[in-house]
Amino acid sequence: MKRWAALTVALYALTLLVLSVPGVLVAFGTWAGKGESVHLREAIGVFAEWGYWVWLVLMATAQVLLLVVPVRIASKRPVSRRSLLAPILTTGFFFGHLVLMALTSAWCVVFKDKAFDVFGAVGELTLIDARHHLLTGKFLQNSGLNPASLDYVLGMFTVTIIAWLVWTLVFYWFARNDSPESLVRRAIRWLIRGSILELLVAVPSHIIVRNRQDCCAPFSTFWGLTTGLSVMLLAFGPGVFFLFAERFARLRPAVISSQ
């Protein structure tokens, strides 16, 4: 079953890879607004960015974590409570991120580029404590970021962690009595419904801020589009794996009997 799981992860990563350039062209094309358009050469340039590959590896890793329980179920192996942490933490992280990006996209519509000030405010509070900590203090000294940029980075990181923890606890509360198979199904439902709702906010928000020709807001709403589409495809992973496993189970008796 592990090779079918590996194939599922590979197909997911390949799908994201193939959709990357068209996604950039569509999001920053002339149809989406009056802002500066991105050409094909500039869109291909995304492959030269290290951040892009970090994102791709993160999404592929998330698909692996989401398949831990389905692989055990399909292999008829016992599912321990510890192994359930993988889908719980993964679902909590991405559902929390969907909620955060939906709110951020809406804030960009209302407050334009000033929507990011809330991250700066949170980062400023975080920075006060981080400067006095031994490990984070050294990191901040060697980061090379100016104080303003550091506030925003720390603010985004802090808010993301808080959203992750909150929605992980919420998902665990609803799924704590589920069987392993029911938990996986619940995770899929949450992620698919959450991604659809997030896209319903991010798509019109992106069009609005593009038509206003805002400076930074379109990049935030674009990340909202990327998050919604990526998580939606991520949620289909366990379903695709079960289809592979079911097909393999039907073919295997035929192969054995022919021998």
Summary of the structure (lengths in Angstrom):
residues: 259
radius of gyration: 20.8
end to end distance: 21.6
largest distance: 70.7
contacts: 806
relative contact order: 0.15
helix: 85%
strand: 0%
